[in-house]
Amino acid sequence: MSKLRVGLLFGGRSGEHEVSIISARAIANALNAEENSHKYEIVPFYIQKDGFWQAGEVAQQVLSSGVARENLAVTPNLWEFPPQTAEIDLWFPILHGPNGEDGTIQGLLTLMQVPYVGSGVLGSATGMDKIGMKTAFAQAGLPQVKYKAITRAQVWSNPCIFPKLCDEIELTLGYPCFVKPANLGSSVGIAKVRSRQELELALDNAATYDRRIIVEAGVVAREVECAVLGNDNPKASVIGEITFDSDFYDYETKYTQGKADLFIPAHLTDSVVQQIQEMALKAFLTVDAAGLARVDFFYIEATGEILINEINTLPGFTATSMYPQLWANTGISFPKLVDELIQLAIERHLKSAE
């Protein structure tokens, strides 16, 4: 039997470009592992930061070296895809952040009528937009921290509205609270604020990243995560916990070695573990996710409350990332995990064609 040609799609137009390359290298190693090498042929596709697609020698060089390529001096037509795209049997997109896990690339891959790993347009878009995500979670009855959704226009357009907006945030959420762009990953643009001055600066900064902003009440809680794998009948992993000394789990803490510690499995009672797993599966189905997702929670030990924080439909996939580590501790090795994701993509594609 001929090998399945897997289009490994990485890089992308987002602040997580370099993380995407690292994830792609880990996936390539898994596909080249002994148990997978006879089944799959890797065809790398690298999307530069300017959005131009590269295949062949350039894509392979970036994948092998792990070093991003500089943008071209003059970007050609972005819709002139490499001819190798016509040869792909299945796509494995590992594009983190905007233009990668927000439904945009998923829409393009859907139009190609070829199976691809991960959620479709709806699941990806809902999982990426924190306001849409929290609205869906609220409708599903999943408990969350208090939050307020606002727009860039409320922050910038009318100087009379802004003070009243800050008054309302202080009254309903209090301090500390977190200001976040609605559609960015990896803690980009997020700030923890404790005063009116910090709130105003954080809102102004968040508005430079996104036209939609969310402000969340701060809680004293343990941060725990659960990985989900599957389509219509997903399964949940063991629970992991993140601990850190920094003020919150910001970009530097997330991607600097030694800044945070992962504990897998987390030291939790069986009852709490079961509740988190059930909530993770409910969140996965609520946003119509597929293939994979990591669901993050706050566990308030003092009261026993479990609050859902967010779902990430295309989590980091490096060898040290939480998602594959959770499955490794559940009994699924990295190469087997990648293989299962490909099989789930094929299953979903076949069902959608029925």
N, C-alpha and C positions, 0 to 999 in steps of 0.2 A: 504494500500500500504506500502511496505517496504521502509525504509529510504535509501537514496543514501549515499553510503559509500565514504566519501571525505578523500583522503590521503593528510593530511596537512604536506607539506615537508618544513623543515626549518633548520637553522644552516648553514652548508656549509663550504667549504674551501676558505674563503675570509676574508678580513679585516673587513667586515661588518657582521660577524657572530653574534655578540651580538644584533645588530639592527634587524637582521632577527628573532631572538627569540622574541623580543618585538613585531614585526609585527605579528608573528604567534599567540601570546597570544591575540592580539586585534581581529584577524580574528576568533579565537576559541570562543571568547566571543560573536562575532556577529552571529556565527553559532548556538550558544547555546541560542540566544535571542528567545523570545516567538514566533515571527513570522517565525523563521527558525528551531527551535528545532524538530518540527514534520516531517521535510523534510530531514534533514541531520544527519548523524552519523559521528563524527570526528574520524579519525584513524591517530594519530600523527606519523610522521617519522622524526627522528632527525639525521642529518648528522654531525658527529663530525668534528673537525678541521683537523683531519688526513684523512677524507674522508669516514670513516666507518659508515654505516647506522645502526641506532638503532631504534627499534620499541618497542611496548609493554610498560612495566613498566618504562624502562629507558627514552623513548621518552616522556611519559606522565609526568614523574618527572621533566624533563627539561622544558616542556611546563607549568607546574603548578608553578614551582619555579621561572622561568625566569633566571636561573643560568646555564651557559654553563658547560658541562661535560668535564673532563680532557681526553686527548687521552689515548687509551689503551697502556699498556707497549709494547705489541707486536700486531701490527695491523694484523688481519686475512685477508683472501682474500677479497679484496674490491668488487669483483663481486659476492659474496655470499650475496644476498639481503635477508632481513627478509621474512619469508614465508607469512606474511600479505600483501605483495605487490600484490600477486595474487588475493586478495579479493577486491581490490579497483575499484570503479566504475568511479571515477573522481579524478584527481590530482589537488591540489591547491599549486603550488610551490611558496614559498615566500622567495627565496634565492637571496639576493642582492649581486651585484658585480660579479667578475670572478667566473666561475664554477657554476653560478646560473642564471644570466640574460644575458649570452653571447651566448646562443644557444647550449651549451654543454648539460645541463640537459634537454633542450627541445628536443634535438635529441634522448636522451634516452627514454623520455616519449613518443615520437612519435613512437619509435620502440615497445613500450608496447601496442600500438594500443588502448589506453584508452584516452578519452578527458582530456584536462588539461587547466587551466586558463592561459590566457596571450598569448603573441606572440609566433609564431613558430620559427624555426631555423633561417630563413633569417631575420625576423624582430628583433629578439633578438640580433643576431650577429651584424647587421648593427647599431642598436641602442646603442650597447655597445662600438663599435670601433669608436672613435671620428673622425678618418681620413675617414673611410668608410662612416660614417654618413654625414660628411660635403661634401664629394664628391657627395653623393646622393642628398643632399639639393641643391648643386650648379647646378646639372643637372636639378632639378625641378624648378630652378629660384627663390629659397628662398634666400633673402638677408642675408648676414652674415658679421662678422668682417673679416678683412684680416687675413690669417693664412699661416703657412708653415709646411708641414709634413716632418719629418726627421726620421732617424733610429739610433738605438744604434751604429751600425757600423760607422756611420758618426761622432759620438761623441767620440768613443773609439779607433777605429781601426787604423786610420791614423792621426798622429799629424800634418800633413801638411794640411789636409782638414779642421780640426776644426776651426782654425782662420778665414779661408775664409767663413766658414759656419756662424760664428758669425757676420762677416762683412755684409753678405747678410741679416741676420735677422735684424740687426740695420738699414740697408738701406731700406728694404721693410716694416718692421713693426714698427720700432722705439721703444722708451720707453715711458711709461711702457708697458710691455708685459707679457703674462702669459705662463709659460712652464708647460705642462701637459703630464703625461703618457697617451697613447691613450686608454688603456683598463682597467682603474680603476675607481671606483665610489667614491662617498662621499668625493670628493676633496682630496683624498689621493695622495701624491706626487706632488701636484700642488704648484707652487711658482709664486709670482708676482715679477718681476725684473725691476730695474731702471738703471742698469749700466752693463758694460761689465763683471766686476768681478762677479756680481750676476747672470748674464746670464750663464756664464761658470759653476758656481757651481750648478745652477738649472738644466742645461742640464745633467750634470754628475749624479745628484741625480735622475732625472727622468729616466735615462737609467738603474738604478738599479732596477726599478720597471717593465719596459716594454721595448721590443725591438723596439717599435714604439712610437714616441713622436710627439706632436703637439705644436706649438708655435703660440699664438694668440695675435693680437694687442689689447691693452687695450682701453676701451671706458668709457667716463663719461655718465652713463645711469642709469635709474631705472630698477631694476630686477623684472620682472613680470612672472607669470606662469599660464598655462591653463591646466586643466585636460581633457582627452579625454576618452570616454567610447563607446564601440561598436566594430563591425567587419567591414563589407563592407560599412555600412552606419553609421559611428560614429557620436556622438554628443559631443559638447564642453561645458565646465562648465563656470561659471563666472570666472573672472580673479582675481588672488591674487598677492600681492606684498610683497617682502621681504626687510626689512631694517635692517641695522646693523651698529655698530660703528667700527668694526674691518676693517683691510685693504682690505680684500675681504672675500667672503663666504667660509671660510676654514672649515676643519673637526671639529675643536674645536667650532667654531661659530655655525655650523650646529647642533651639538649634545649636546651643553651645554645650559641648560635652562636659559633664560634671556639674552642670547647673541644676539638673533635676534628677530625681531617682524614681525608678519604676519598680513597683512591688507586684509580682504576679505569682500566685494569686493574692489578691488583697486580703487582709485579715478582717473578715466580716463573718457574721453568723450566716448559717445556711438560709435562714428566712430572708435576710436582707439580700443575699445573693440571688435568690429566686425572684424576689420582687424586682430587682434591677434587670435581670434577664427578661422577665415578662414585659417590663416597660420598654426595653430596648427593641424587642420584637414588635411591640405595638407601634412604636415610633417608626420603625422600618416600613411597616405596612401602611401606616398613615400617610406618609409622603410618597408612597408607591415607589420605594427604592427597589433595586434589584442587584443581585450578585454580591455586593459587599457594602458594608458601612461600619463606621465606629460611632457609638452613641455615648455621649459624655453626660455625667450626672454629678450633682452635689448631694452628698450624704451628710445630713445634719445629725451628728451622733447624739447630741444632747436631747433632741426631741424624737429621733427615729425617723424624721422626714427624709424622703428621697425626692429630689427635684430634678427634672430633666433639664439639661443645659442646651445641648445641640446635637444634631446628627451630621456626620461628615460622610458623604457618599463616595468620596475618592480619597481616603486617608493616605498619609505617608506610607510608602511601601519599601523603605530601606530595610536592611537586615535587622536593624535595631529599633525600627518603628514599633509603636504599640500594637497596631493591628496584627501583623504577622506574629509578633511575640505572644499575643493572647491566644492565637490559634496553635502555636507551637506548644504552649502549656496546656492546651486542650487536647492535644494528640494529633494535630495535623501539621506536618513539616512544611517548610517554605515551598519546596518544589511541588508537593502534593496540593498545597493551597492554590498555587498558580494554575495547576492542572484543573482543579475543581472549578475555578472561576471561568476558565475557558469552556468547560463542559456546560456550566450554567448559562453562559452566553449563547451557546448553540441551542440549548433547550428552549430558552426564551424566544430566540429568533424563530424556531420552528413552530412554536405555539402561536406567535403573532401572525404567522403566514397561514394558519388554518382557517 
